[in-house]
Amino acid sequence: MSVEDEIKDYAREIGVAAVGITGPERLDVALPIYRRRMERGYLTGFEERDLELRLDPGRNLAGVQSVISLAVPYNLDYVQSRKPRFSGQIARVAWGRDYHAVVSEKMTELSAFLKDHFADLRYTAMVDSGPLMDRVIAWRAGLGWFGKNNTLIVPRVGSWVFLGEILINKRLRTDSPIQGDCGQCEECLKACPTKALVEPHMLNGKICLSYLTQTADPAPDQIVQKIERRVYGCDVCQEVCPYNKAAPKIGDKAFTPHVVDPHPDLLDLIGMDQRRFEETVGQTSAGWVGRSIIQRNAIIALADYKDPDTLPIVEKLQGDERPLISGVSRFATKAIRGEINLQ
């Protein structure tokens, strides 16, 4: 058995759904779409500003010879037993333990395996927060192909995967990109609540609901209203994808909800102090945005119910010392009173 096959077998043993290897070449194939997004003003500001760091593996590890790309699944068969009267919605990306930690642990195990096989191994590992374009690395390593919603679709797994990569200073046999496409299907484009998917493979990140639930930047009221009951993230374009509907429920058990329900109690979220936040939401990948943004989203979600019983709660929050909370509470008050039409 080749060392490449040994690496892949071991990765699968530790819960990796797909693994592939690519070389250290620049990711210039991504430049045309990236530049079009930049020219149209679709970038969010969350992206790494140094484009060379995003494109060049050699800028991330001197002497890099190979990049091992991993996909860890998070498609789980989980149904919440009871929903609170006023419940929100958290995207699957933030169910269970923070995926950065879970995937990092798997890469640490794989890195230890590599150390046993290679003398003088130098490496660096990245999980989403690194500057390299994870999806382009994964595509070039043969893990999957790009859907019209910009997600990487892994054969027989779908797009419910977290991506990571390990850069090493050893040369390995590389894999080739695989062919795949969406055909005539445009269900994701049709379903996007804000029409952020402006055309196949082109996302206006600034009106994507996933982005809007993570940024503190203000958005027009008509866009804010599209958040509806989402507290963090948006799964619409993945939920309607036929490849995901047919995908097996093979998500890593670490992503089973345990400290925050997929449909959390909005009143609980709004009322939690910092300690309670750190013990719950802070344990998930949604924790990085901080308590104020999660509570802001929960207030918007509460307003979507238009229930007069919630009016005293949001009216009181207008006096919150945090501008983010007091401002959205004024919006929510008007919405509940019917002064703003939430459609």
N, C-alpha and C positions, 0 to 999 in steps of 0.2 A: 504494500500500500504506500502511495506517495505521501509526502509530508503534507501536501495540500489536502488530500483526502482525510488524513488524520485530523487536521485542524477543523475541517468541516464536520466530521463525525463527532468530535468532542463538543463543538459549538452546539450541535443539535441535542447532544446529551444534556446540556445545561439549560435547555429551553429556548434556543434560538430557532425560529421558524425557517429562516433562509439565511444563507451565508455565501458570500462570493469574494473574489479577489480581483483587484484592479491595480494598475501601475501608478507611478508617481507623476504622470503627465498632467499638465494644466487642464482645467475644466472649461476651456474656451467654448465648448459646444453650448454652454449655457448663456453666453454673452448676448446673442441676438434678442432673446426674450427678455433678459434682464434689462437691456438697454431700452427696449420698447416700454417696459413698465416704468422705468425711470423717466423717460421722455413724457409719458402720459401723467406723471405724478401719482402713480399707483403704489409706490413704496411707502412703508409705514414709519420708517425710522428705527424699527427694531433691528433692522439688518446691520451687519458689520459694515462700518464705513470704509474700511480699507479693502477695496475690491481684490487686491492681490492676495490677501489672506483668505478670501473666499474661494479663489480660483486655483491657487498654487499649493499643493501638498508640501512642496519643498520649503515654503515659508513657515510651515507649521511644525516640521521636523527636518532638521538639516540631515542630508544624506538619506532621506526616505527612498526606499526601493519598491515597497509594496503597500497597498492599503487593503485591509480586511474589513469588509462591510457586513453588518449584522442587522437583521430585522427580528424584533421581539414582539410577538402578538399580544394584543389586548382585547380581542373579541371574546367576550364572556357571555355565558348564558345566565343572566342574573335578573330577577324580577323583585322589585321592592314589595314587601308584604303589605305595607300600609302607607298611604300618602297623607300627610297632614292637610288640614283644611286649606291652608295657604302654603302651597308647595312650589318650589322653584325647580330648575333643571340644571344639572351639571353634566357637561359633555364627558364622554367616556375617557377622554385623555386625562381626566383628573379623578377617576375612580381609583380607589385603593391607594397603595403607597406611591410616592413620587417616582415617576418612571425614570428620572435622572439617576436616582439611587439604585433602582432595580437593574437597569441596563448596565450601569457602571459596575455593579457587583459581578454581573456575568462577564463583562470585559476584563475585570481583574482576574477572574478564574481562567479565562482564555489566555490572558497575558502570562500567567504563571505556567500554563501549559507550553506556551511558546518559549519561555525561558529555559525549560527543560530540553528543548530541541535545538536551540541556537545559542552558541557562545557569543558573548559581547553584544547581546541584544539591546538595542535602544528603541524605544517606542513612545508613543503618546496616544491617548484614547480620548474620544470626544463623543458626547451624547447631546445632540441638539444645540447645546449652548456654545459649542465650538464654532469657529468662523467658517469652516469648510461647508460647501453646499451638500448636505447629507444625501438628499434625494438624487442629485446628479452622480455622486460617488456610487450610490446603490444601483442606479440604472447602469452605469458603466461596468459595474461588477456583476451584472447579470441577475440581480435580485428581482427585477420587475420592470415595468414600463409605465409611462406617464398617462394617467387618465385625463379627460378633458377638465376635470376639477383640480388638476395640478398635483393630486396625490400619486404616490407610487403604488401601483397595483401589483401585488405579488401573486403569481399563479397559485391557485388552490388555497390561497390565504386571504386575498383581498387587500384593502388598504388600511385595515385596523392594525398597524404595526408601528412600533417605535424604532427609529434608526440610530445606529451608532457606527463608529469606525475606529480601527486601530491602525495607526501608521507605524511601520517598522523599517528598520535599516537592512532588511534581508530580502533578496529577490525570490519571489514565488511565481509559479505559473499562474497566469491571469485567466479570468473568464471573459466571455464576450457578452455584450448586451443582447437581450432577447427581444423578439418581435411581439407586438401586441397592440391592439387599438380598441377603441370604443365603437367602431363602426358608425352607424347612423344615430346611435343613442345620444341624447342630450338631456337626460332626466335631471342631471345635476344643475345644468344651466337654467332649466325651467323652474326648479325648486328653490333656488337660492333666494332667500327672503328679500335681500336688498339689491339683487342683480349685480352682486360683486363679481360674479363670473361673467364678464362682459362678452366673452367669446371663448371658444375652446382654447384651453391652456393659457388664458389671460385673466389674471385676478387683479381687481382693484382692491388692494389690501386695506385701504382707508375706510371702506364701507363694509368690509367683511365683519360679520357679527362676532366671530371669534376674536378679532382684533379689538372691536369696540368694547368687549367685556374685559379687556385687559389693560386698556390705556386710560389715563386720566384726562386725555384731551377731550374737549367738548365736541359733540356732534349735533347736527341739526335735529330738531324735535321729531321730524318725520322719520329720521333714521333711528333715533333713540327708541321710538315706539316699536320698531321692528324687533327689538330685543325681547319683547314679550315677557316670558317667564324664565329666560335664560340667566343664570347666575354666573356661569363661566363657560366659555366656549360655545361652539355650534357644530352639530353633527349632520345637518341636513344633507349636504352634498355627498356625504358618505352613506347615509342611511338609505338614500334612494338608488344608489349604485347597484345594478344587477350583480356585479361581481361580489359585492359584500353581502347581498341577500342570500347568495348561494354559498358563502364562506362558512367553514366549520367553526364551532365555538371552541377555539383552542387557546384562548387567552391565558397568560400566566396567572396563576392563583394569587400572586402578589397584588394584582390589580382588582381583586374582589373588594367592593366597598366595605370598610370596617370602621372608619371614624366619621365619615360623612356619607349620607344617603345620596343616591343619584337624584332624588327629588327631595331636597332638604326643606325643613321647616323655615320659611322666610322670617317669621317672627323671631325664631331662635338666632338666625344669622344676624338680623338687625340689632338684636340686643346683646350680642356677645362682646365681652371685653377682650383685651389683647391676649391674656393668658388662655382664655377659652379658644380663641382663634388659633393660637399656636398649637393647642392640643388636638384640634380637629382639622380645619381647612389647611392649616400650616403643615400638616403631614402629607398633603397631596401636592401634585404639580401645580395646583391653583394657588398655593400659598405664596408664591413669589410676588404676586401683584399687591399683596398687603390687605389688611382688614378693611380699610376705607373703600377700596374699589369693590371688593366683594359686597360690602354693605350698601354701597351705591347701587349696584346691580340688583340687590335684593329689594331695595325700595322701588326701583322701576318695575320689577316683577310683581311686587305687591300691588302697585297701582293698576296693573293689568287686570286684576280681579274686579276693580271698580266697586268694591264692597264698602258701604258707608261705615261698617264696623271698624275699618282700618283707619278711618280719617283722624281720630285723636292721636294715633301713633305717629303718622307722618306729619301732622301739624306740630307736634311737640319737637320733632326732629328739625324743624326749621330754625330752632335756636341752637343747633349743634355748632360747636366752635370750629368744626372742619368745613370749609367752604364747599368742598365736594359733596358733603352730606346735606348741608343746609340748602344748597342750590337745587339739588335733585328732589329734595323734599317739597320745595315749593312747586316744582313741576308735578310731582305725584299728587299733591293736594288738589291742584287744578284738574288733574285727570280724574281723580275719584269723584270730584264734584260735577264732572261732566263739562267743565269749561274747555277741555282739550279732548278732541275726538280720537280715541285710540283705536285705530283700524289697521 
